[in-house]
Amino acid sequence: MERGFANLQRIWVESDPRLARVATIALCLATGLVVGAYVAILSPLYALAAALALIAGLLMLRDVQWGFVALIGLICLLPFGTFPFQIGFTPTFLDVALVAIYLVWLLRIATGQARHLVATALGLPIVIFLLLACASFVAGLAHATLTPYLLRHFVEILLSISLFFAVVNCVRNRMQLRRLITVLLWAGFGAAAIGVILYFLPQAWSIRLLSALGRVGYPTGSGVLRFIEDNPDLPQRAISTSTDPNVLGGLLILITTLTAAQLFAHRPLLPRPLVVAMALTEVTCLYLTYSRGSMLGLAVGLGLLALVRYRKLIPVMAIAAVLILLLPQTQDYVQHFVEGIRLQDLATLMRLGEYKDAILLIQRHPWIGVGFAGTPESSLYLGVSNVYLLIAEEMGLIGLTVFLTILALFFSQVWTAWPRVRQHQDLEAILLGLLGSIAGILVGGLLDHYFFNLNFPHSVAIFWLYLGLTMAALRLAIQDPVAPATAPVQATGINR
C-alpha cells in the first residue's frame, strides 16, 4: 500500500505533466463510476440519506454533544423514523442516537476522560424509579407474553429515563448548555413550521408529503391526517411529523415556553426578531392542534414565567386570550374548549370513562401495578389519558410516589438555587424556560399520557432531557456564583 501511494505521488508530483493530467482524469472517472454505481443501486434519495447518516454517525461517535444534537433533531423532526431493515426488530433512528450517546459516554468513562460522575439530588430517586419499573415489568409478565416489540419499547423507556444521567454528566459548561438549548429552539421551530405548512396546504398535498415518510416507517394514505373526534367533517388538527396532534401539542409546550423565555431574556441566544417569529409560529401550530390539554399546559408554563420574572408576558397573554374569545375564526376552537369544560364532547366523555376504569384497576393492584404488557382481568385495559394514573396502573402507587418525589426534589432544588441563578443573566432565562416548560407539561399530563408511554419513547426522552438540562444549569450557577452578569453570550459558534 505504501509503495502504491509512493507511485501515485511520483505520477502527480514528479512525472510529466501530461501523465499527471491523464492520471487525474482516470481517478475522477473511477470515482465517478463508484459514486454512480452507489447512487444507481440505492436510488438518489437513499444514497443521499445514507451519506448523511454516515456523516452524522461519525460525528456522534466523535463527540457525545453531537449525539445530543442528533437526538434533539430526531425527537422534534423525525421521532418515529425507522431503518429499512430488521435485526430481530426494526431499529429506529432514536434507538441509534440513544445508544450512541451511552456508548460514547461510557467510552469516556473507561478511558478516564470523565473521571467525576455527577448524580445530583435526583439521582438516587431516579435509580429507584428505574428499578421499580423493572420489577413491575417482570411481575407483569405473569399475566402477559413477552414479545420483541414489548421488550424493545420497555428498554427504550429505560434508556430515555436514564438520559437524565447522561445529560448532567456530559453538559459540563455554559457553551455546551447554550448549544443544546439553541438546537432545541431551532428543532422545535422546525417542527412547528412543518405543522403549520402541512395544515394550510391542500389536503391531497399534505397526504402525499406525509406518505413519503412511509419509506422510514411512517403511516401512509389518507389516514395520516387527523381531525377532531376523527371526523373529517370537523376541523383538521395539525400533526407535523409527530403523527398525533396531542403528541405534537406536548412537544410544543416544551418548545414554546423555552422560546418565550428567550424572548424576554436580557441577552437571548438568537436575535430577538427571530425569536419573535419562532414563538408566533409555535403558538400558531399549538393552537392548530386543537389540543386543549396542551393549551392549558402552555398557559401554565407562560404564567409561571410571568409570575416569577417576566411581567411583560401578562398583557401579551391577556390580549391573546381576548383575541381567541372574540375573533370569528377562533369560534370553533372556543366551542371545542367549552364543550370539554362542560363534559359534552366525545373525547372528554371517553377520558372520563378511562379515568373510572383506571381507578378501578389501581384499586385492584395498588402496590406495584400490573406492569407494561396488559392486565390480569379481561374486563379491564391498560391505558388512560393521564400520565399520573398511567404510572399508577403500570407501577402502582409506590412507583407514582417515587415519581412525585422526584418532581418534589426537582422543584425544591430549583427553589434553593434560584437566588444564585439570578446572578447570571445568561443562565436565568435558560433556567426559567426549562422550569416553565416542565411545569406546563406536568399540567398537560393531567389530560394526556405520552410522557410515560411505551409507544412514545421520544416524548419520554425529551421530558428527562429537560430535567437533566435544568439540573445542569443549576450546577453551573452554583459552581460559579459570582460570574459577571455582563459576560458575553455565545451559542453554537455565533457571536452576538
C-alpha positions as CSV (number, residue, x, y, z in Angstrom):
1,M,0.0,0.0,0.0
2,E,2.8,2.4,0.9
3,R,4.6,1.6,-2.5
4,G,1.3,2.3,-4.3
5,F,0.9,5.7,-2.6
6,A,4.5,6.5,-3.4
7,N,4.0,5.6,-7.1
8,L,0.9,7.8,-7.2
9,Q,2.8,10.6,-5.6
10,R,5.5,10.4,-8.3
11,I,2.9,10.4,-11.0
12,W,1.2,13.6,-9.8
13,V,4.2,15.5,-8.5
14,E,7.4,14.3,-10.1
15,S,6.4,12.9,-13.5
16,D,5.5,14.5,-16.9
17,P,2.6,17.0,-16.5
18,R,0.7,15.2,-19.3
19,L,0.9,11.9,-17.4
20,A,-0.3,13.7,-14.3
21,R,-3.4,15.1,-16.2
22,V,-4.2,11.6,-17.5
23,A,-3.9,10.1,-14.0
24,T,-6.1,12.8,-12.6
25,I,-8.8,12.2,-15.3
26,A,-8.6,8.5,-14.6
27,L,-9.0,9.0,-10.9
28,C,-12.0,11.2,-11.5
29,L,-13.6,8.7,-13.8
30,A,-13.1,5.9,-11.3
31,T,-14.5,7.9,-8.5
32,G,-17.5,8.9,-10.7
33,L,-18.1,5.3,-11.6
34,V,-18.1,4.2,-7.9
35,V,-20.4,7.0,-6.8
36,G,-22.6,6.4,-9.9
37,A,-23.0,2.8,-9.1
38,Y,-23.7,3.6,-5.4
39,V,-26.5,6.1,-6.4
40,A,-27.9,3.7,-9.0
41,I,-28.1,0.8,-6.6
42,L,-29.6,2.7,-3.7
43,S,-31.5,5.4,-5.7
44,P,-30.5,9.1,-5.3
45,L,-32.7,9.6,-2.2
46,Y,-31.4,6.6,-0.3
47,A,-27.8,7.4,-1.4
48,L,-28.0,10.9,0.0
49,A,-29.7,9.7,3.2
50,A,-27.0,7.0,3.6
51,A,-24.2,9.6,3.1
52,L,-25.8,12.0,5.6
53,A,-26.4,9.1,8.1
54,L,-22.7,8.1,7.7
55,I,-21.6,11.7,8.4
56,A,-24.0,12.0,11.4
57,G,-22.8,8.7,12.8
58,L,-19.2,9.6,12.6
59,L,-19.9,13.0,14.3
60,M,-21.9,11.2,17.1
61,L,-19.1,8.8,17.7
62,R,-16.6,11.6,17.8
63,D,-18.3,13.7,20.5
64,V,-21.3,13.0,22.8
65,Q,-22.5,16.5,22.2
66,W,-23.3,15.6,18.5
67,G,-25.3,12.7,19.9
68,F,-27.4,15.1,21.9
69,V,-27.8,17.3,18.8
70,A,-28.9,14.3,16.7
71,L,-31.3,13.1,19.5
72,I,-33.0,16.5,19.7
73,G,-33.4,16.8,16.0
74,L,-34.9,13.3,15.8
75,I,-37.3,13.9,18.7
76,C,-38.6,17.1,17.1
77,L,-38.5,16.3,13.4
78,L,-38.5,12.5,12.8
79,P,-39.5,10.8,16.1
80,F,-40.9,7.6,14.5
81,G,-38.3,7.1,11.8
82,T,-37.0,3.6,11.4
83,F,-34.3,1.8,9.3
84,P,-35.5,-0.2,6.3
85,F,-34.2,-3.5,7.7
86,Q,-34.7,-5.7,10.7
87,I,-32.3,-7.2,13.3
88,G,-34.9,-9.2,15.2
89,F,-36.8,-5.9,15.3
90,T,-36.8,-2.8,13.3
91,P,-34.4,-0.3,14.8
92,T,-35.4,3.4,14.9
93,F,-33.2,6.4,14.4
94,L,-34.0,7.3,18.0
95,D,-32.6,4.0,19.2
96,V,-29.3,4.6,17.4
97,A,-29.0,8.1,18.8
98,L,-29.6,6.9,22.3
99,V,-27.2,4.0,22.0
100,A,-24.5,6.3,20.5
101,I,-24.8,8.7,23.4
102,Y,-24.4,6.0,26.0
103,L,-21.6,4.3,24.1
104,V,-19.5,7.5,23.7
105,W,-20.2,8.5,27.3
106,L,-19.2,5.0,28.6
107,L,-16.0,5.1,26.5
108,R,-15.1,8.5,28.0
109,I,-15.5,6.9,31.5
110,A,-13.5,3.9,30.5
111,T,-10.6,5.9,29.1
112,G,-10.5,8.3,32.1
113,Q,-11.7,11.4,30.2
114,A,-14.8,11.6,32.5
115,R,-13.4,11.0,36.0
116,H,-16.1,12.5,38.2
117,L,-19.7,11.3,37.9
118,V,-22.5,13.7,38.7
119,A,-25.6,12.3,40.4
120,T,-27.4,15.3,41.8
121,A,-30.1,15.1,44.4
122,L,-32.4,13.4,41.9
123,G,-30.0,10.6,41.1
124,L,-31.0,8.1,43.8
125,P,-34.8,8.5,43.4
126,I,-34.4,8.1,39.6
127,V,-32.4,4.9,40.1
128,I,-35.1,3.6,42.5
129,F,-37.8,4.6,39.9
130,L,-35.9,2.6,37.2
131,L,-35.6,-0.5,39.5
132,L,-39.3,-0.3,40.3
133,A,-40.1,-0.1,36.6
134,C,-38.1,-3.3,36.0
135,A,-39.8,-5.0,38.9
136,S,-43.2,-4.1,37.6
137,F,-42.3,-5.2,34.1
138,V,-41.1,-8.6,35.3
139,A,-44.1,-9.1,37.6
140,G,-46.5,-8.1,34.8
141,L,-45.1,-11.0,32.6
142,A,-47.0,-13.4,34.9
143,H,-50.2,-12.5,33.0
144,A,-48.8,-11.4,29.6
145,T,-46.5,-12.7,26.9
146,L,-43.1,-11.2,26.4
147,T,-42.7,-10.1,22.8
148,P,-39.8,-8.4,20.9
149,Y,-42.0,-5.3,20.5
150,L,-42.7,-5.0,24.2
151,L,-39.1,-5.7,25.2
152,R,-37.7,-3.2,22.8
153,H,-40.1,-0.4,23.8
154,F,-39.5,-1.0,27.5
155,V,-35.8,-0.8,27.0
156,E,-36.3,2.4,25.1
157,I,-38.2,3.8,28.1
158,L,-35.3,2.8,30.5
159,L,-32.8,4.4,28.1
160,S,-34.9,7.6,27.9
161,I,-35.3,8.0,31.7
162,S,-31.5,7.3,32.1
163,L,-30.8,10.1,29.7
164,F,-31.0,12.3,32.7
165,F,-27.7,10.9,33.9
166,A,-26.0,11.3,30.5
167,V,-27.1,15.0,30.4
168,V,-26.0,16.0,33.8
169,N,-22.6,14.3,33.3
170,C,-21.9,15.5,29.8
171,V,-23.2,19.0,29.9
172,R,-20.3,20.5,31.9
173,N,-20.0,24.1,30.8
174,R,-22.1,27.0,29.7
175,M,-21.2,26.7,26.0
176,Q,-22.5,23.1,25.9
177,L,-25.7,24.1,27.7
178,R,-26.3,27.1,25.3
179,R,-25.6,25.0,22.3
180,L,-28.2,22.3,23.2
181,I,-30.8,25.0,24.1
182,T,-30.2,26.6,20.8
183,V,-30.6,23.3,19.0
184,L,-33.9,22.8,20.9
185,L,-35.1,26.2,19.8
186,W,-34.3,25.5,16.1
187,A,-35.6,21.9,16.0
188,G,-38.8,22.8,17.8
189,F,-39.3,25.8,15.5
190,G,-38.8,23.4,12.5
191,A,-41.4,21.0,13.8
192,A,-43.9,23.9,14.3
193,A,-43.2,25.3,10.9
194,I,-43.8,21.9,9.3
195,G,-47.0,21.5,11.2
196,V,-48.3,24.9,10.1
197,I,-47.3,24.4,6.4
198,L,-48.9,20.9,6.2
199,Y,-52.1,22.3,7.9
200,F,-52.6,25.0,5.3
201,L,-51.6,23.1,2.2
202,P,-54.3,21.3,0.3
203,Q,-55.1,18.0,2.0
204,A,-54.0,16.0,-1.0
205,W,-50.6,17.6,-1.0
206,S,-50.2,17.1,2.8
207,I,-51.2,13.4,2.4
208,R,-48.6,13.0,-0.3
209,L,-45.8,14.6,1.6
210,L,-46.6,12.7,4.8
211,S,-46.9,9.5,3.0
212,A,-43.4,10.0,1.6
213,L,-42.2,9.3,5.1
214,G,-43.5,5.8,4.7
215,R,-40.0,4.9,3.5
216,V,-38.8,5.3,7.1
217,G,-41.7,3.6,8.8
218,Y,-44.4,6.3,9.0
219,P,-48.0,5.6,8.2
220,T,-49.3,6.3,4.7
221,G,-52.5,7.1,2.9
222,S,-55.4,9.4,3.8
223,G,-55.4,8.3,7.4
224,V,-52.3,10.3,8.1
225,L,-54.4,13.5,8.6
226,R,-56.1,13.9,11.9
227,F,-59.4,15.6,12.7
228,I,-61.4,16.5,15.8
229,E,-63.0,13.3,17.1
230,D,-61.5,11.6,13.9
231,N,-64.4,13.1,12.0
232,P,-63.4,14.6,8.6
233,D,-66.4,17.0,8.8
234,L,-64.9,18.7,11.9
235,P,-61.8,20.9,11.8
236,Q,-58.4,19.4,10.9
237,R,-55.7,19.1,13.5
238,A,-52.0,19.9,13.0
239,I,-49.7,17.0,13.4
240,S,-46.3,17.9,11.8
241,T,-44.2,14.7,11.7
242,S,-45.5,13.6,15.2
243,T,-48.4,11.6,13.7
244,D,-50.6,12.6,16.6
245,P,-51.9,16.2,17.4
246,N,-51.7,15.7,21.2
247,V,-48.1,14.4,21.0
248,L,-47.2,17.5,18.9
249,G,-49.0,19.7,21.4
250,G,-47.0,18.3,24.3
251,L,-43.7,18.9,22.4
252,L,-44.8,22.5,21.7
253,I,-45.5,23.1,25.4
254,L,-41.8,22.5,26.0
255,I,-40.5,24.3,23.0
256,T,-42.8,27.4,23.1
257,T,-42.2,28.1,26.8
258,L,-38.5,27.8,26.3
259,T,-38.7,30.2,23.3
260,A,-40.8,32.7,25.2
261,A,-38.2,32.9,28.0
262,Q,-35.6,33.8,25.3
263,L,-38.0,36.5,24.0
264,F,-37.7,38.4,27.3
265,A,-34.1,37.4,28.1
266,H,-31.6,40.2,28.7
267,R,-29.3,38.5,26.1
268,P,-31.2,36.0,24.0
269,L,-29.4,33.1,22.4
270,L,-30.8,34.2,19.0
271,P,-31.7,37.6,17.5
272,R,-34.8,38.8,19.2
273,P,-36.8,39.4,16.0
274,L,-36.1,35.8,15.0
275,V,-37.2,34.6,18.5
276,V,-40.5,36.5,18.0
277,A,-41.1,34.8,14.7
278,M,-40.3,31.4,16.2
279,A,-42.7,32.0,19.2
280,L,-45.6,33.1,16.9
281,T,-45.1,30.1,14.7
282,E,-45.1,27.7,17.6
283,V,-48.1,29.2,19.3
284,T,-50.0,29.1,16.0
285,C,-49.1,25.4,15.5
286,L,-50.1,24.5,19.0
287,Y,-53.4,26.3,18.5
288,L,-54.0,24.3,15.3
289,T,-53.5,21.0,17.1
290,Y,-56.8,21.7,19.0
291,S,-55.2,20.0,22.0
292,R,-56.9,21.6,25.0
293,G,-54.6,19.9,27.5
294,S,-51.6,21.4,25.6
295,M,-53.1,24.9,25.5
296,L,-53.7,24.6,29.3
297,G,-50.2,23.4,29.8
298,L,-48.8,26.3,27.8
299,A,-50.8,28.8,29.7
300,V,-49.4,27.4,33.0
301,G,-45.9,27.4,31.7
302,L,-46.1,31.0,30.4
303,G,-48.0,32.1,33.5
304,L,-45.1,30.8,35.6
305,L,-42.6,32.8,33.6
306,A,-44.8,35.9,34.1
307,L,-45.3,35.3,37.8
308,V,-41.6,34.7,38.6
309,R,-39.8,37.1,36.3
310,Y,-41.3,38.4,33.0
311,R,-44.3,40.6,33.9
312,K,-44.5,41.8,30.3
313,L,-46.0,38.4,29.4
314,I,-49.2,39.2,31.3
315,P,-50.6,41.8,28.9
316,V,-49.5,39.6,25.9
317,M,-51.3,36.6,27.3
318,A,-54.4,38.7,28.1
319,I,-54.5,40.1,24.5
320,A,-54.1,36.6,23.1
321,A,-57.0,35.3,25.2
322,V,-59.3,38.2,24.2
323,L,-58.5,37.6,20.5
324,I,-59.2,33.9,20.8
325,L,-62.5,34.7,22.5
326,L,-63.7,37.4,20.0
327,L,-62.3,36.6,16.6
328,P,-64.8,34.8,14.3
329,Q,-62.0,32.5,13.0
330,T,-61.4,31.1,16.5
331,Q,-65.0,30.3,17.5
332,D,-64.7,26.6,16.5
333,Y,-61.8,26.3,18.9
334,V,-63.6,28.2,21.7
335,Q,-66.6,25.9,21.3
336,H,-64.4,22.8,21.3
337,F,-62.8,24.1,24.6
338,V,-66.1,24.9,26.2
339,E,-67.6,21.5,25.3
340,G,-64.6,19.9,27.1
341,I,-65.2,22.0,30.2
342,R,-68.9,21.1,30.2
343,L,-68.1,17.4,29.7
344,Q,-70.1,17.4,26.5
345,D,-67.9,16.2,23.7
346,L,-67.0,12.6,22.8
347,A,-63.3,12.9,23.6
348,T,-64.0,14.2,27.1
349,L,-66.6,11.5,27.8
350,M,-64.1,8.9,26.7
351,R,-61.5,10.3,29.1
352,L,-63.9,10.2,32.0
353,G,-64.5,6.5,31.2
354,E,-60.8,5.9,31.1
355,Y,-60.3,7.6,34.5
356,K,-63.0,5.4,36.0
357,D,-61.5,2.2,34.6
358,A,-58.0,3.3,35.6
359,I,-59.0,4.0,39.2
360,L,-60.7,0.5,39.4
361,L,-57.5,-1.1,38.0
362,I,-55.4,0.7,40.6
363,Q,-57.7,-0.3,43.4
364,R,-57.3,-4.0,42.4
365,H,-53.5,-3.8,42.0
366,P,-52.4,-0.8,44.2
367,W,-48.7,-1.5,45.1
368,I,-46.6,-2.3,42.1
369,G,-49.2,-2.2,39.4
370,V,-49.8,-4.6,36.5
371,G,-46.7,-4.0,34.5
372,F,-46.4,-2.7,31.0
373,A,-47.9,-5.5,28.9
374,G,-51.5,-5.9,29.9
375,T,-53.9,-6.6,32.7
376,P,-54.8,-9.8,34.5
377,E,-58.5,-9.1,34.0
378,S,-60.0,-9.2,30.6
379,S,-62.7,-6.7,31.7
380,L,-60.0,-4.0,32.2
381,Y,-57.4,-2.5,30.0
382,L,-54.1,-0.7,30.3
383,G,-54.0,2.9,29.2
384,V,-55.5,6.2,30.3
385,S,-55.2,9.8,29.2
386,N,-53.5,10.9,32.4
387,V,-49.8,10.3,32.9
388,Y,-50.1,10.0,36.7
389,L,-52.9,7.4,36.5
390,L,-50.9,5.6,33.9
391,I,-47.8,5.4,36.1
392,A,-50.0,4.1,38.9
393,E,-51.6,1.5,36.6
394,E,-48.2,0.2,35.4
395,M,-46.0,0.7,38.5
396,G,-48.6,1.0,41.3
397,L,-48.9,3.7,44.0
398,I,-45.3,3.0,45.0
399,G,-44.0,3.9,41.6
400,L,-46.2,7.0,41.4
401,T,-45.0,8.1,44.9
402,V,-41.4,7.8,43.8
403,F,-42.1,9.8,40.6
404,L,-43.8,12.6,42.6
405,T,-40.9,12.5,45.0
406,I,-38.5,13.1,42.1
407,L,-40.6,16.1,41.0
408,A,-40.8,17.5,44.5
409,L,-37.0,17.2,44.9
410,F,-36.6,18.9,41.5
411,F,-38.6,21.9,42.3
412,S,-37.0,22.1,45.7
413,Q,-33.6,22.2,44.1
414,V,-34.7,25.0,41.8
415,W,-36.2,27.0,44.7
416,T,-33.0,26.6,46.8
417,A,-30.6,27.6,43.9
418,W,-32.8,30.4,42.5
419,P,-31.0,33.3,44.3
420,R,-27.7,32.2,42.8
421,V,-29.2,31.7,39.4
422,R,-30.4,35.3,39.3
423,Q,-26.8,36.5,39.4
424,H,-26.3,35.0,36.0
425,Q,-28.3,36.8,33.2
426,D,-27.3,34.1,30.7
427,L,-28.5,31.2,32.8
428,E,-31.6,32.9,34.3
429,A,-33.6,32.9,31.0
430,I,-32.5,29.3,30.2
431,L,-33.5,28.0,33.6
432,L,-36.8,29.8,33.6
433,G,-37.6,28.5,30.2
434,L,-36.8,24.9,31.2
435,L,-38.7,25.3,34.5
436,G,-41.8,26.8,32.9
437,S,-41.7,24.0,30.2
438,I,-41.6,21.3,32.8
439,A,-44.4,22.9,34.9
440,G,-46.5,23.2,31.7
441,I,-46.0,19.6,30.6
442,L,-46.8,18.3,34.1
443,V,-50.1,20.1,33.9
444,G,-50.7,18.9,30.4
445,G,-50.1,15.4,31.7
446,L,-53.4,15.6,33.6
447,L,-55.1,15.2,30.3
448,D,-52.6,13.1,28.3
449,H,-50.2,10.2,28.8
450,Y,-47.4,10.4,26.2
451,F,-44.6,11.3,28.6
452,F,-44.7,7.9,30.1
453,N,-45.9,5.7,27.3
454,L,-44.2,2.8,25.6
455,N,-45.4,3.9,22.2
456,F,-43.8,7.4,22.5
457,P,-40.3,6.9,23.8
458,H,-39.2,10.2,22.2
459,S,-41.7,12.1,24.4
460,V,-40.3,10.3,27.5
461,A,-36.7,11.1,26.3
462,I,-37.4,14.9,25.9
463,F,-39.0,15.1,29.4
464,W,-36.0,13.6,31.1
465,L,-33.7,15.6,28.8
466,Y,-35.3,18.8,30.1
467,L,-34.9,17.7,33.7
468,G,-31.2,16.9,33.1
469,L,-30.6,20.3,31.4
470,T,-32.3,22.1,34.3
471,M,-30.1,20.4,36.8
472,A,-27.0,21.1,34.7
473,A,-27.9,24.8,34.6
474,L,-28.3,24.8,38.4
475,R,-24.9,23.2,38.9
476,L,-23.3,25.8,36.6
477,A,-24.8,28.6,38.6
478,I,-23.8,27.1,42.0
479,Q,-20.3,26.4,40.8
480,D,-19.8,30.0,39.7
481,P,-22.0,32.2,41.9
482,V,-20.1,35.4,41.3
483,A,-19.7,35.4,37.5
484,P,-20.1,38.8,36.0
485,A,-23.6,39.5,34.6
486,T,-22.2,41.2,31.6
487,A,-20.3,38.1,30.4
488,P,-20.6,37.7,26.6
489,V,-23.2,35.2,25.4
490,Q,-22.3,32.9,22.5
491,A,-24.1,29.9,21.2
492,T,-23.2,27.3,18.5
493,G,-20.4,29.4,17.3
494,I,-22.5,32.5,16.6
495,N,-21.1,35.8,18.0
496,R,-23.7,38.2,19.3
